[in-house]
Amino acid sequence: MTIQAYESSLAFAKKLDEDDPLRPFRGQFHLPVQKDGTPYLYLCGNSLGLQPKPTRIQIEQELQDWQNYGVEGHFHAKLPWMPYHEFLTEAMAEVVGAKPIEVVVMNTLTVNLHLMMVSFYRPTDKRHKILIEYDAFPSDKYAVASQIRFHGYDPAESLIEMKAREGEECLRMEDIQQVIEEQGDEIALIMFGNPNYYTGQFFNMKQIAEWGHAKGCMVGFDCAHGAGNRPLHLHESGIDFAVWCTYKYLNSGPGSLAGCFVHERHAHDKTMPRFEGWWGHNKETRFGMRDGFEPIPGVEAWQLSNPPILSMAAVKASLDIFAQAGIENLRKKSIQLTGFLEYLVNALKDDRIKIITPTNPDERGCQLSIQVRNADKSLYEQITAKGVIADWREPDVIRVAPVPLYNTFEEVYRFVEILKASLNS
Ligand SMILES: *Cc1c(COP(=O)(O)O)cnc(C)c1O
């Protein structure tokens, strides 16, 4: 589907929905409803994904097994709790494009980011800097700055926050390359959000990893806004590590567990320093409780605790849906759906509006960040009052994320009609 083929009409949107092979998946989600019973236009999966209908059943199964078996559920539950995280690995690896040995579900996102930096940010006086986007998510900025201070360095000197050029919102790859070229010898870690949560810009991880590795830097990404949004090809990208949450595009519920990727090349490195806990220890002897720490090969070695099964059940329910739909199929629809949104917003020909997300689909996921000049939050409140759930970022950006699993072309059309009416009121 090329952009020229779009039309700005409700009939056209409905036609696209009829032709959409993924359409039935919408029926697997609970859609929040307004007072009159009609569903909201929920375009906020970038913040909190909707609840899959099977989630309740999966969690109730664990409650039932706990009720029936008590501690024996570790072995006798329908899905035994002892190896429970392993039931998630394959589907998660598929979603992020990794090998099973490279992926684990554990902890929460910022926790995993810190655990990764314990291993992959080991500053020396010659090489102590971290490179991050200026517009990075606040938690990531706090995490990197506090790691720098923890090692006795000063973020004022050791943190490079990369800004877009004057008058631009997104970073240019050639500028990233230049910073790595010029300061790479002093950079210990390159750590970007991918896509950036604010602009929706998706970075070519393979390219950045090549530049970084050529200079001896470690390269990691926070894929909170990437996982479940678009294929990531983490293994192929060659990056050292990645972290992501499961409550955004991965629909696993508020504050649910996070994912972690460590590239296979580090899987058997016994010299790797890390914070250790019993869940990272050799499964055969874990309950021996005596032996020195013997890491499980691969990313599972970073596990600390026995995991919260109720949250894992929610992750399981969600990943089952991803396995049915297929991340590449979702991506195909997503490119169309977001392209349609872009087309309709541009067709408004309102010069107050600027989409700050890159126009090239390769450089974005499903989210578009729509900047409205001279707007304030009242615009967003008007849109909300008309039944849209999206996301406002100060000073003047509405983030809209049509999610291919549960959003429709008709919803995208109706959203833009509401935006138009609110802009002109
Ligand atoms: C959502 C998000 C977070 C949130 O971190 P939690 O530890 O899950 O609270 C952090 N970083 C990025 C880039 C995010 O998008």
The ligand as an ORCA input file, in Angstrom:
! r2SCAN-3c Opt
* xyz 0 1
  C       8.091      3.360     30.044
  C       9.547      3.614     30.124
  C      10.235      3.493     31.343
  C       9.536      3.159     32.627
  O      10.371      2.458     33.487
  P       9.783      1.459     34.593
  O      11.001      0.960     35.259
  O       8.983      0.406     33.884
  O       8.891      2.258     35.493
  C      11.611      3.703     31.325
  N      12.263      4.006     30.183
  C      11.627      4.140     28.997
  C      12.393      4.470     27.754
  C      10.250      3.945     28.944
  O       9.616      4.107     27.771
*
